[in-house]
Amino acid sequence: MSLVAVVSLIAMNDSVFATSVVNKDTEVRILIVTERGDKVQLALHAGETVEFCVNGCFVNWPNGDLEALTGSETIEISGGVARIK
């Protein structure tokens, strides 16, 4: 198997186990994500869907709440509130 095929297979497997979040609001929503000790701001534009949190992480939601995620959740942000589906 070629190196490109292996990298593609790993990338596909990672996204299967990643958390998916969609911003259904009309404005940008910011999530603070802490994964493997690294803290980053994740800006989700209106209608945007992003996958993150492959191996578990902590997230500060738009309303300030903190939650631990496993990396298998599907989340919708609507009205400034995040809901795990």
ABEGO torsion letter per residue (X at the ends): XBAAAAAAAAAAAAAAABBBBBBABABBBBBBBBBGGBBBBBBBBBGBBBBBGAAEBBBBBAAGBBBBBAGABBBBBBGGBBBBX
